[in-house]
Amino acid sequence: MSTISLRLPESLHERVRELAKQENISINQFISTALAEKISALQTADYLEDRALRGRRVKYDHALSRVSDAAPDKEDEI
């Protein structure tokens, strides 16, 4: 594990202190988790963009052609 010195505006530090206390975790754990969530979101966006670039319309149309033309379930109707 490594150590990092981080400068935060007082308002942000105060808010993270409050939230960490509400969650019953340390400020370090709160920031580590928040950072992990942000990295995950960015990596997911990159993955989906890359995956979309590999998609082919022909394969998409083929997959859709295999779906039956049935009415949606009652709870799925708009």
PDB file with SEQRES, HELIX, SHEET and CRYST1 records, atoms N, CA, C and O in Angstrom:
SEQRES   1 A   78  MET SER THR ILE SER LEU ARG LEU PRO GLU SER LEU HIS          
SEQRES   2 A   78  GLU ARG VAL ARG GLU LEU ALA LYS GLN GLU ASN ILE SER          
SEQRES   3 A   78  ILE ASN GLN PHE ILE SER THR ALA LEU ALA GLU LYS ILE          
SEQRES   4 A   78  SER ALA LEU GLN THR ALA ASP TYR LEU GLU ASP ARG ALA          
SEQRES   5 A   78  LEU ARG GLY ARG ARG VAL LYS TYR ASP HIS ALA LEU SER          
SEQRES   6 A   78  ARG VAL SER ASP ALA ALA PRO ASP LYS GLU ASP GLU ILE          
HELIX    1 AA1 GLU A   10  GLU A   23  1                                  14    
HELIX    2 AA2 ILE A   27  ARG A   54  1                                  28    
HELIX    3 AA3 ARG A   57  SER A   65  1                                   9    
HELIX    4 AA4 LYS A   74  ASP A   76  5                                   3    
CRYST1    1.000    1.000    1.000  90.00  90.00  90.00 P 1           1          
ATOM      1  N   MET A   1       0.847  -1.168   0.000  1.00  0.00           N  
ATOM      2  CA  MET A   1       0.000   0.000   0.000  1.00  0.00           C  
ATOM      3  C   MET A   1       0.891   1.229   0.000  1.00  0.00           C  
ATOM      4  O   MET A   1       1.957   1.244   0.615  1.00  0.00           O  
ATOM      5  N   SER A   2       0.438   2.250  -0.696  1.00  0.00           N  
ATOM      6  CA  SER A   2       1.227   3.475  -0.745  1.00  0.00           C  
ATOM      7  C   SER A   2       0.473   4.625  -0.092  1.00  0.00           C  
ATOM      8  O   SER A   2      -0.725   4.542   0.180  1.00  0.00           O  
ATOM      9  N   THR A   3       1.212   5.691   0.148  1.00  0.00           N  
ATOM     10  CA  THR A   3       0.655   6.879   0.798  1.00  0.00           C  
ATOM     11  C   THR A   3       0.651   8.020  -0.198  1.00  0.00           C  
ATOM     12  O   THR A   3       1.578   8.175  -0.993  1.00  0.00           O  
ATOM     13  N   ILE A   4      -0.406   8.818  -0.144  1.00  0.00           N  
ATOM     14  CA  ILE A   4      -0.520   9.970  -1.028  1.00  0.00           C  
ATOM     15  C   ILE A   4      -0.952  11.170  -0.190  1.00  0.00           C  
ATOM     16  O   ILE A   4      -1.803  11.056   0.693  1.00  0.00           O  
ATOM     17  N   SER A   5      -0.356  12.310  -0.479  1.00  0.00           N  
ATOM     18  CA  SER A   5      -0.747  13.545   0.178  1.00  0.00           C  
ATOM     19  C   SER A   5      -1.756  14.236  -0.738  1.00  0.00           C  
ATOM     20  O   SER A   5      -1.478  14.468  -1.915  1.00  0.00           O  
ATOM     21  N   LEU A   6      -2.911  14.557  -0.200  1.00  0.00           N  
ATOM     22  CA  LEU A   6      -3.994  15.089  -1.008  1.00  0.00           C  
ATOM     23  C   LEU A   6      -4.486  16.400  -0.414  1.00  0.00           C  
ATOM     24  O   LEU A   6      -4.793  16.476   0.776  1.00  0.00           O  
ATOM     25  N   ARG A   7      -4.559  17.417  -1.238  1.00  0.00           N  
ATOM     26  CA  ARG A   7      -5.085  18.703  -0.785  1.00  0.00           C  
ATOM     27  C   ARG A   7      -6.546  18.795  -1.210  1.00  0.00           C  
ATOM     28  O   ARG A   7      -6.881  18.650  -2.385  1.00  0.00           O  
ATOM     29  N   LEU A   8      -7.400  19.039  -0.231  1.00  0.00           N  
ATOM     30  CA  LEU A   8      -8.823  19.163  -0.494  1.00  0.00           C  
ATOM     31  C   LEU A   8      -9.320  20.520  -0.009  1.00  0.00           C  
ATOM     32  O   LEU A   8      -8.841  21.034   1.001  1.00  0.00           O  
ATOM     33  N   PRO A   9     -10.264  21.090  -0.715  1.00  0.00           N  
ATOM     34  CA  PRO A   9     -10.907  22.288  -0.167  1.00  0.00           C  
ATOM     35  C   PRO A   9     -11.576  21.923   1.157  1.00  0.00           C  
ATOM     36  O   PRO A   9     -12.049  20.800   1.333  1.00  0.00           O  
ATOM     37  N   GLU A  10     -11.611  22.858   2.063  1.00  0.00           N  
ATOM     38  CA  GLU A  10     -12.163  22.588   3.395  1.00  0.00           C  
ATOM     39  C   GLU A  10     -13.600  22.075   3.317  1.00  0.00           C  
ATOM     40  O   GLU A  10     -13.983  21.181   4.072  1.00  0.00           O  
ATOM     41  N   SER A  11     -14.388  22.631   2.414  1.00  0.00           N  
ATOM     42  CA  SER A  11     -15.788  22.201   2.297  1.00  0.00           C  
ATOM     43  C   SER A  11     -15.884  20.734   1.869  1.00  0.00           C  
ATOM     44  O   SER A  11     -16.735  19.995   2.364  1.00  0.00           O  
ATOM     45  N   LEU A  12     -15.017  20.320   0.958  1.00  0.00           N  
ATOM     46  CA  LEU A  12     -15.014  18.933   0.503  1.00  0.00           C  
ATOM     47  C   LEU A  12     -14.525  17.998   1.612  1.00  0.00           C  
ATOM     48  O   LEU A  12     -15.066  16.910   1.811  1.00  0.00           O  
ATOM     49  N   HIS A  13     -13.499  18.442   2.324  1.00  0.00           N  
ATOM     50  CA  HIS A  13     -12.975  17.644   3.436  1.00  0.00           C  
ATOM     51  C   HIS A  13     -14.045  17.462   4.513  1.00  0.00           C  
ATOM     52  O   HIS A  13     -14.208  16.368   5.054  1.00  0.00           O  
ATOM     53  N   GLU A  14     -14.757  18.515   4.813  1.00  0.00           N  
ATOM     54  CA  GLU A  14     -15.807  18.450   5.820  1.00  0.00           C  
ATOM     55  C   GLU A  14     -16.917  17.490   5.382  1.00  0.00           C  
ATOM     56  O   GLU A  14     -17.420  16.703   6.185  1.00  0.00           O  
ATOM     57  N   ARG A  15     -17.290  17.562   4.114  1.00  0.00           N  
ATOM     58  CA  ARG A  15     -18.364  16.691   3.615  1.00  0.00           C  
ATOM     59  C   ARG A  15     -17.930  15.226   3.609  1.00  0.00           C  
ATOM     60  O   ARG A  15     -18.708  14.352   3.991  1.00  0.00           O  
ATOM     61  N   VAL A  16     -16.708  14.950   3.183  1.00  0.00           N  
ATOM     62  CA  VAL A  16     -16.241  13.563   3.157  1.00  0.00           C  
ATOM     63  C   VAL A  16     -16.114  13.020   4.584  1.00  0.00           C  
ATOM     64  O   VAL A  16     -16.348  11.837   4.829  1.00  0.00           O  
ATOM     65  N   ARG A  17     -15.750  13.878   5.498  1.00  0.00           N  
ATOM     66  CA  ARG A  17     -15.669  13.460   6.904  1.00  0.00           C  
ATOM     67  C   ARG A  17     -17.060  13.055   7.410  1.00  0.00           C  
ATOM     68  O   ARG A  17     -17.212  12.030   8.074  1.00  0.00           O  
ATOM     69  N   GLU A  18     -18.069  13.869   7.087  1.00  0.00           N  
ATOM     70  CA  GLU A  18     -19.440  13.566   7.501  1.00  0.00           C  
ATOM     71  C   GLU A  18     -19.939  12.259   6.875  1.00  0.00           C  
ATOM     72  O   GLU A  18     -20.518  11.417   7.561  1.00  0.00           O  
ATOM     73  N   LEU A  19     -19.712  12.101   5.579  1.00  0.00           N  
ATOM     74  CA  LEU A  19     -20.184  10.898   4.883  1.00  0.00           C  
ATOM     75  C   LEU A  19     -19.481   9.641   5.375  1.00  0.00           C  
ATOM     76  O   LEU A  19     -20.112   8.599   5.549  1.00  0.00           O  
ATOM     77  N   ALA A  20     -18.193   9.738   5.595  1.00  0.00           N  
ATOM     78  CA  ALA A  20     -17.448   8.584   6.109  1.00  0.00           C  
ATOM     79  C   ALA A  20     -17.963   8.199   7.494  1.00  0.00           C  
ATOM     80  O   ALA A  20     -18.089   7.016   7.810  1.00  0.00           O  
ATOM     81  N   LYS A  21     -18.256   9.198   8.308  1.00  0.00           N  
ATOM     82  CA  LYS A  21     -18.788   8.925   9.643  1.00  0.00           C  
ATOM     83  C   LYS A  21     -20.150   8.241   9.540  1.00  0.00           C  
ATOM     84  O   LYS A  21     -20.425   7.295  10.278  1.00  0.00           O  
ATOM     85  N   GLN A  22     -21.007   8.714   8.625  1.00  0.00           N  
ATOM     86  CA  GLN A  22     -22.325   8.094   8.437  1.00  0.00           C  
ATOM     87  C   GLN A  22     -22.196   6.636   8.003  1.00  0.00           C  
ATOM     88  O   GLN A  22     -22.992   5.788   8.406  1.00  0.00           O  
ATOM     89  N   GLU A  23     -21.198   6.356   7.185  1.00  0.00           N  
ATOM     90  CA  GLU A  23     -20.973   4.995   6.682  1.00  0.00           C  
ATOM     91  C   GLU A  23     -20.175   4.150   7.673  1.00  0.00           C  
ATOM     92  O   GLU A  23     -19.988   2.950   7.470  1.00  0.00           O  
ATOM     93  N   ASN A  24     -19.710   4.783   8.738  1.00  0.00           N  
ATOM     94  CA  ASN A  24     -18.913   4.110   9.762  1.00  0.00           C  
ATOM     95  C   ASN A  24     -17.612   3.530   9.196  1.00  0.00           C  
ATOM     96  O   ASN A  24     -17.209   2.414   9.523  1.00  0.00           O  
ATOM     97  N   ILE A  25     -16.975   4.328   8.337  1.00  0.00           N  
ATOM     98  CA  ILE A  25     -15.685   3.954   7.756  1.00  0.00           C  
ATOM     99  C   ILE A  25     -14.734   5.144   7.876  1.00  0.00           C  
ATOM    100  O   ILE A  25     -15.157   6.257   8.186  1.00  0.00           O  
ATOM    101  N   SER A  26     -13.459   4.900   7.629  1.00  0.00           N  
ATOM    102  CA  SER A  26     -12.479   5.977   7.689  1.00  0.00           C  
ATOM    103  C   SER A  26     -12.563   6.833   6.422  1.00  0.00           C  
ATOM    104  O   SER A  26     -13.087   6.399   5.396  1.00  0.00           O  
ATOM    105  N   ILE A  27     -12.047   8.033   6.516  1.00  0.00           N  
ATOM    106  CA  ILE A  27     -11.975   8.908   5.341  1.00  0.00           C  
ATOM    107  C   ILE A  27     -11.132   8.238   4.262  1.00  0.00           C  
ATOM    108  O   ILE A  27     -11.472   8.305   3.081  1.00  0.00           O  
ATOM    109  N   ASN A  28     -10.040   7.596   4.655  1.00  0.00           N  
ATOM    110  CA  ASN A  28      -9.202   6.889   3.679  1.00  0.00           C  
ATOM    111  C   ASN A  28      -9.988   5.820   2.938  1.00  0.00           C  
ATOM    112  O   ASN A  28      -9.883   5.706   1.717  1.00  0.00           O  
ATOM    113  N   GLN A  29     -10.770   5.042   3.663  1.00  0.00           N  
ATOM    114  CA  GLN A  29     -11.571   3.992   3.035  1.00  0.00           C  
ATOM    115  C   GLN A  29     -12.626   4.600   2.115  1.00  0.00           C  
ATOM    116  O   GLN A  29     -12.872   4.079   1.027  1.00  0.00           O  
ATOM    117  N   PHE A  30     -13.240   5.682   2.538  1.00  0.00           N  
ATOM    118  CA  PHE A  30     -14.245   6.354   1.719  1.00  0.00           C  
ATOM    119  C   PHE A  30     -13.639   6.834   0.405  1.00  0.00           C  
ATOM    120  O   PHE A  30     -14.199   6.603  -0.667  1.00  0.00           O  
ATOM    121  N   ILE A  31     -12.499   7.499   0.497  1.00  0.00           N  
ATOM    122  CA  ILE A  31     -11.851   8.027  -0.714  1.00  0.00           C  
ATOM    123  C   ILE A  31     -11.356   6.884  -1.597  1.00  0.00           C  
ATOM    124  O   ILE A  31     -11.472   6.961  -2.820  1.00  0.00           O  
ATOM    125  N   SER A  32     -10.812   5.833  -1.005  1.00  0.00           N  
ATOM    126  CA  SER A  32     -10.354   4.677  -1.794  1.00  0.00           C  
ATOM    127  C   SER A  32     -11.522   4.044  -2.555  1.00  0.00           C  
ATOM    128  O   SER A  32     -11.393   3.701  -3.730  1.00  0.00           O  
ATOM    129  N   THR A  33     -12.647   3.893  -1.880  1.00  0.00           N  
ATOM    130  CA  THR A  33     -13.823   3.314  -2.522  1.00  0.00           C  
ATOM    131  C   THR A  33     -14.350   4.228  -3.624  1.00  0.00           C  
ATOM    132  O   THR A  33     -14.700   3.756  -4.707  1.00  0.00           O  
ATOM    133  N   ALA A  34     -14.409   5.514  -3.359  1.00  0.00           N  
ATOM    134  CA  ALA A  34     -14.882   6.474  -4.365  1.00  0.00           C  
ATOM    135  C   ALA A  34     -13.965   6.457  -5.591  1.00  0.00           C  
ATOM    136  O   ALA A  34     -14.445   6.512  -6.723  1.00  0.00           O  
ATOM    137  N   LEU A  35     -12.678   6.383  -5.375  1.00  0.00           N  
ATOM    138  CA  LEU A  35     -11.720   6.326  -6.469  1.00  0.00           C  
ATOM    139  C   LEU A  35     -11.878   5.036  -7.270  1.00  0.00           C  
ATOM    140  O   LEU A  35     -11.832   5.054  -8.500  1.00  0.00           O  
ATOM    141  N   ALA A  36     -12.063   3.925  -6.574  1.00  0.00           N  
ATOM    142  CA  ALA A  36     -12.269   2.635  -7.252  1.00  0.00           C  
ATOM    143  C   ALA A  36     -13.542   2.675  -8.097  1.00  0.00           C  
ATOM    144  O   ALA A  36     -13.554   2.162  -9.217  1.00  0.00           O  
ATOM    145  N   GLU A  37     -14.611   3.278  -7.575  1.00  0.00           N  
ATOM    146  CA  GLU A  37     -15.859   3.385  -8.329  1.00  0.00           C  
ATOM    147  C   GLU A  37     -15.669   4.235  -9.585  1.00  0.00           C  
ATOM    148  O   GLU A  37     -16.177   3.886 -10.650  1.00  0.00           O  
ATOM    149  N   LYS A  38     -14.950   5.333  -9.469  1.00  0.00           N  
ATOM    150  CA  LYS A  38     -14.712   6.209 -10.618  1.00  0.00           C  
ATOM    151  C   LYS A  38     -13.881   5.502 -11.674  1.00  0.00           C  
ATOM    152  O   LYS A  38     -14.191   5.583 -12.863  1.00  0.00           O  
ATOM    153  N   ILE A  39     -12.831   4.810 -11.258  1.00  0.00           N  
ATOM    154  CA  ILE A  39     -11.990   4.059 -12.200  1.00  0.00           C  
ATOM    155  C   ILE A  39     -12.821   2.993 -12.903  1.00  0.00           C  
ATOM    156  O   ILE A  39     -12.705   2.811 -14.115  1.00  0.00           O  
ATOM    157  N   SER A  40     -13.649   2.299 -12.155  1.00  0.00           N  
ATOM    158  CA  SER A  40     -14.507   1.273 -12.730  1.00  0.00           C  
ATOM    159  C   SER A  40     -15.454   1.860 -13.771  1.00  0.00           C  
ATOM    160  O   SER A  40     -15.642   1.278 -14.839  1.00  0.00           O  
ATOM    161  N   ALA A  41     -16.047   3.007 -13.464  1.00  0.00           N  
ATOM    162  CA  ALA A  41     -16.966   3.650 -14.406  1.00  0.00           C  
ATOM    163  C   ALA A  41     -16.246   4.053 -15.684  1.00  0.00           C  
ATOM    164  O   ALA A  41     -16.776   3.857 -16.778  1.00  0.00           O  
ATOM    165  N   LEU A  42     -15.062   4.606 -15.566  1.00  0.00           N  
ATOM    166  CA  LEU A  42     -14.298   5.021 -16.745  1.00  0.00           C  
ATOM    167  C   LEU A  42     -13.869   3.817 -17.576  1.00  0.00           C  
ATOM    168  O   LEU A  42     -13.936   3.848 -18.805  1.00  0.00           O  
ATOM    169  N   GLN A  43     -13.434   2.770 -16.912  1.00  0.00           N  
ATOM    170  CA  GLN A  43     -13.028   1.570 -17.635  1.00  0.00           C  
ATOM    171  C   GLN A  43     -14.223   0.906 -18.312  1.00  0.00           C  
ATOM    172  O   GLN A  43     -14.091   0.364 -19.409  1.00  0.00           O  
ATOM    173  N   THR A  44     -15.370   0.943 -17.674  1.00  0.00           N  
ATOM    174  CA  THR A  44     -16.574   0.375 -18.271  1.00  0.00           C  
ATOM    175  C   THR A  44     -16.958   1.150 -19.529  1.00  0.00           C  
ATOM    176  O   THR A  44     -17.302   0.552 -20.549  1.00  0.00           O  
ATOM    177  N   ALA A  45     -16.900   2.461 -19.457  1.00  0.00           N  
ATOM    178  CA  ALA A  45     -17.215   3.285 -20.628  1.00  0.00           C  
ATOM    179  C   ALA A  45     -16.249   2.976 -21.767  1.00  0.00           C  
ATOM    180  O   ALA A  45     -16.670   2.851 -22.917  1.00  0.00           O  
ATOM    181  N   ASP A  46     -14.968   2.851 -21.462  1.00  0.00           N  
ATOM    182  CA  ASP A  46     -13.973   2.515 -22.485  1.00  0.00           C  
ATOM    183  C   ASP A  46     -14.251   1.141 -23.087  1.00  0.00           C  
ATOM    184  O   ASP A  46     -14.165   0.961 -24.302  1.00  0.00           O  
ATOM    185  N   TYR A  47     -14.586   0.170 -22.233  1.00  0.00           N  
ATOM    186  CA  TYR A  47     -14.871  -1.183 -22.702  1.00  0.00           C  
ATOM    187  C   TYR A  47     -16.084  -1.181 -23.632  1.00  0.00           C  
ATOM    188  O   TYR A  47     -16.050  -1.787 -24.702  1.00  0.00           O  
ATOM    189  N   LEU A  48     -17.146  -0.503 -23.225  1.00  0.00           N  
ATOM    190  CA  LEU A  48     -18.361  -0.486 -24.041  1.00  0.00           C  
ATOM    191  C   LEU A  48     -18.131   0.217 -25.379  1.00  0.00           C  
ATOM    192  O   LEU A  48     -18.665  -0.204 -26.405  1.00  0.00           O  
ATOM    193  N   GLU A  49     -17.344   1.276 -25.363  1.00  0.00           N  
ATOM    194  CA  GLU A  49     -17.024   1.970 -26.610  1.00  0.00           C  
ATOM    195  C   GLU A  49     -16.229   1.052 -27.535  1.00  0.00           C  
ATOM    196  O   GLU A  49     -16.517   0.966 -28.729  1.00  0.00           O  
ATOM    197  N   ASP A  50     -15.242   0.376 -26.988  1.00  0.00           N  
ATOM    198  CA  ASP A  50     -14.438  -0.559 -27.773  1.00  0.00           C  
ATOM    199  C   ASP A  50     -15.306  -1.696 -28.313  1.00  0.00           C  
ATOM    200  O   ASP A  50     -15.180  -2.086 -29.473  1.00  0.00           O  
ATOM    201  N   ARG A  51     -16.178  -2.214 -27.471  1.00  0.00           N  
ATOM    202  CA  ARG A  51     -17.056  -3.316 -27.874  1.00  0.00           C  
ATOM    203  C   ARG A  51     -18.019  -2.872 -28.972  1.00  0.00           C  
ATOM    204  O   ARG A  51     -18.299  -3.631 -29.900  1.00  0.00           O  
ATOM    205  N   ALA A  52     -18.521  -1.654 -28.867  1.00  0.00           N  
ATOM    206  CA  ALA A  52     -19.438  -1.125 -29.883  1.00  0.00           C  
ATOM    207  C   ALA A  52     -18.734  -0.989 -31.235  1.00  0.00           C  
ATOM    208  O   ALA A  52     -19.344  -1.212 -32.281  1.00  0.00           O  
ATOM    209  N   LEU A  53     -17.470  -0.630 -31.210  1.00  0.00           N  
ATOM    210  CA  LEU A  53     -16.720  -0.489 -32.463  1.00  0.00           C  
ATOM    211  C   LEU A  53     -16.523  -1.829 -33.159  1.00  0.00           C  
ATOM    212  O   LEU A  53     -16.350  -1.877 -34.377  1.00  0.00           O  
ATOM    213  N   ARG A  54     -16.548  -2.918 -32.391  1.00  0.00           N  
ATOM    214  CA  ARG A  54     -16.377  -4.250 -32.980  1.00  0.00           C  
ATOM    215  C   ARG A  54     -17.687  -4.852 -33.470  1.00  0.00           C  
ATOM    216  O   ARG A  54     -17.689  -5.889 -34.134  1.00  0.00           O  
ATOM    217  N   GLY A  55     -18.808  -4.196 -33.140  1.00  0.00           N  
ATOM    218  CA  GLY A  55     -20.108  -4.715 -33.530  1.00  0.00           C  
ATOM    219  C   GLY A  55     -20.320  -4.633 -35.044  1.00  0.00           C  
ATOM    220  O   GLY A  55     -19.760  -3.769 -35.720  1.00  0.00           O  
ATOM    221  N   ARG A  56     -21.118  -5.528 -35.544  1.00  0.00           N  
ATOM    222  CA  ARG A  56     -21.433  -5.568 -36.974  1.00  0.00           C  
ATOM    223  C   ARG A  56     -22.940  -5.590 -37.146  1.00  0.00           C  
ATOM    224  O   ARG A  56     -23.637  -6.358 -36.483  1.00  0.00           O  
ATOM    225  N   ARG A  57     -23.440  -4.749 -38.036  1.00  0.00           N  
ATOM    226  CA  ARG A  57     -24.874  -4.637 -38.263  1.00  0.00           C  
ATOM    227  C   ARG A  57     -25.476  -5.968 -38.707  1.00  0.00           C  
ATOM    228  O   ARG A  57     -26.584  -6.316 -38.298  1.00  0.00           O  
ATOM    229  N   VAL A  58     -24.757  -6.708 -39.536  1.00  0.00           N  
ATOM    230  CA  VAL A  58     -25.266  -7.986 -40.034  1.00  0.00           C  
ATOM    231  C   VAL A  58     -25.515  -8.947 -38.868  1.00  0.00           C  
ATOM    232  O   VAL A  58     -26.548  -9.615 -38.824  1.00  0.00           O  
ATOM    233  N   LYS A  59     -24.581  -9.014 -37.936  1.00  0.00           N  
ATOM    234  CA  LYS A  59     -24.748  -9.897 -36.784  1.00  0.00           C  
ATOM    235  C   LYS A  59     -25.904  -9.429 -35.899  1.00  0.00           C  
ATOM    236  O   LYS A  59     -26.656 -10.248 -35.371  1.00  0.00           O  
ATOM    237  N   TYR A  60     -26.041  -8.128 -35.741  1.00  0.00           N  
ATOM    238  CA  TYR A  60     -27.132  -7.556 -34.955  1.00  0.00           C  
ATOM    239  C   TYR A  60     -28.482  -7.921 -35.575  1.00  0.00           C  
ATOM    240  O   TYR A  60     -29.389  -8.389 -34.887  1.00  0.00           O  
ATOM    241  N   ASP A  61     -28.597  -7.700 -36.876  1.00  0.00           N  
ATOM    242  CA  ASP A  61     -29.841  -8.033 -37.575  1.00  0.00           C  
ATOM    243  C   ASP A  61     -30.150  -9.522 -37.473  1.00  0.00           C  
ATOM    244  O   ASP A  61     -31.306  -9.907 -37.297  1.00  0.00           O  
ATOM    245  N   HIS A  62     -29.128 -10.352 -37.580  1.00  0.00           N  
ATOM    246  CA  HIS A  62     -29.326 -11.797 -37.460  1.00  0.00           C  
ATOM    247  C   HIS A  62     -29.853 -12.162 -36.066  1.00  0.00           C  
ATOM    248  O   HIS A  62     -30.778 -12.964 -35.938  1.00  0.00           O  
ATOM    249  N   ALA A  63     -29.265 -11.574 -35.034  1.00  0.00           N  
ATOM    250  CA  ALA A  63     -29.710 -11.862 -33.668  1.00  0.00           C  
ATOM    251  C   ALA A  63     -31.159 -11.416 -33.474  1.00  0.00           C  
ATOM    252  O   ALA A  63     -31.953 -12.133 -32.866  1.00  0.00           O  
ATOM    253  N   LEU A  64     -31.501 -10.246 -33.984  1.00  0.00           N  
ATOM    254  CA  LEU A  64     -32.876  -9.768 -33.852  1.00  0.00           C  
ATOM    255  C   LEU A  64     -33.861 -10.643 -34.612  1.00  0.00           C  
ATOM    256  O   LEU A  64     -35.004 -10.810 -34.187  1.00  0.00           O  
ATOM    257  N   SER A  65     -33.430 -11.190 -35.710  1.00  0.00           N  
ATOM    258  CA  SER A  65     -34.330 -12.024 -36.512  1.00  0.00           C  
ATOM    259  C   SER A  65     -34.710 -13.308 -35.773  1.00  0.00           C  
ATOM    260  O   SER A  65     -35.702 -13.949 -36.120  1.00  0.00           O  
ATOM    261  N   ARG A  66     -33.951 -13.679 -34.783  1.00  0.00           N  
ATOM    262  CA  ARG A  66     -34.211 -14.904 -34.029  1.00  0.00           C  
ATOM    263  C   ARG A  66     -35.146 -14.672 -32.840  1.00  0.00           C  
ATOM    264  O   ARG A  66     -35.552 -15.621 -32.168  1.00  0.00           O  
ATOM    265  N   VAL A  67     -35.485 -13.406 -32.585  1.00  0.00           N  
ATOM    266  CA  VAL A  67     -36.371 -13.072 -31.465  1.00  0.00           C  
ATOM    267  C   VAL A  67     -37.810 -13.171 -31.942  1.00  0.00           C  
ATOM    268  O   VAL A  67     -38.170 -12.630 -32.987  1.00  0.00           O  
ATOM    269  N   SER A  68     -38.625 -13.868 -31.166  1.00  0.00           N  
ATOM    270  CA  SER A  68     -40.028 -14.022 -31.569  1.00  0.00           C  
ATOM    271  C   SER A  68     -40.759 -12.688 -31.474  1.00  0.00           C  
ATOM    272  O   SER A  68     -40.408 -11.824 -30.669  1.00  0.00           O  
ATOM    273  N   ASP A  69     -41.774 -12.539 -32.303  1.00  0.00           N  
ATOM    274  CA  ASP A  69     -42.551 -11.311 -32.347  1.00  0.00           C  
ATOM    275  C   ASP A  69     -43.720 -11.440 -31.383  1.00  0.00           C  
ATOM    276  O   ASP A  69     -44.873 -11.572 -31.796  1.00  0.00           O  
ATOM    277  N   ALA A  70     -43.408 -11.399 -30.098  1.00  0.00           N  
ATOM    278  CA  ALA A  70     -44.430 -11.567 -29.058  1.00  0.00           C  
ATOM    279  C   ALA A  70     -44.659 -10.236 -28.358  1.00  0.00           C  
ATOM    280  O   ALA A  70     -43.767  -9.390 -28.303  1.00  0.00           O  
ATOM    281  N   ALA A  71     -45.844 -10.062 -27.833  1.00  0.00           N  
ATOM    282  CA  ALA A  71     -46.158  -8.861 -27.070  1.00  0.00           C  
ATOM    283  C   ALA A  71     -45.337  -8.860 -25.771  1.00  0.00           C  
ATOM    284  O   ALA A  71     -45.042  -9.922 -25.224  1.00  0.00           O  
ATOM    285  N   PRO A  72     -44.974  -7.679 -25.283  1.00  0.00           N  
ATOM    286  CA  PRO A  72     -44.207  -7.616 -24.034  1.00  0.00           C  
ATOM    287  C   PRO A  72     -45.064  -8.042 -22.837  1.00  0.00           C  
ATOM    288  O   PRO A  72     -46.293  -7.984 -22.883  1.00  0.00           O  
ATOM    289  N   ASP A  73     -44.401  -8.462 -21.789  1.00  0.00           N  
ATOM    290  CA  ASP A  73     -45.108  -8.767 -20.552  1.00  0.00           C  
ATOM    291  C   ASP A  73     -45.833  -7.519 -20.083  1.00  0.00           C  
ATOM    292  O   ASP A  73     -45.412  -6.404 -20.395  1.00  0.00           O  
ATOM    293  N   LYS A  74     -46.895  -7.688 -19.353  1.00  0.00           N  
ATOM    294  CA  LYS A  74     -47.712  -6.560 -18.889  1.00  0.00           C  
ATOM    295  C   LYS A  74     -46.869  -5.520 -18.147  1.00  0.00           C  
ATOM    296  O   LYS A  74     -47.039  -4.321 -18.367  1.00  0.00           O  
ATOM    297  N   GLU A  75     -45.958  -5.967 -17.267  1.00  0.00           N  
ATOM    298  CA  GLU A  75     -45.144  -5.017 -16.485  1.00  0.00           C  
ATOM    299  C   GLU A  75     -44.076  -4.309 -17.323  1.00  0.00           C  
ATOM    300  O   GLU A  75     -43.466  -3.347 -16.856  1.00  0.00           O  
ATOM    301  N   ASP A  76     -43.846  -4.770 -18.549  1.00  0.00           N  
ATOM    302  CA  ASP A  76     -42.867  -4.135 -19.420  1.00  0.00           C  
ATOM    303  C   ASP A  76     -43.496  -3.153 -20.414  1.00  0.00           C  
ATOM    304  O   ASP A  76     -42.786  -2.466 -21.149  1.00  0.00           O  
ATOM    305  N   GLU A  77     -44.811  -3.091 -20.432  1.00  0.00           N  
ATOM    306  CA  GLU A  77     -45.473  -2.174 -21.353  1.00  0.00           C  
ATOM    307  C   GLU A  77     -45.266  -0.732 -20.920  1.00  0.00           C  
ATOM    308  O   GLU A  77     -45.105  -0.423 -19.740  1.00  0.00           O  
ATOM    309  N   ILE A  78     -45.276   0.132 -21.918  1.00  0.00           N  
ATOM    310  CA  ILE A  78     -45.104   1.578 -21.646  1.00  0.00           C  
ATOM    311  C   ILE A  78     -46.468   2.233 -21.577  1.00  0.00           C  
ATOM    312  O   ILE A  78     -46.563   3.441 -21.358  1.00  0.00           O  
TER     313      ILE A  78                                                      
END                                                                             
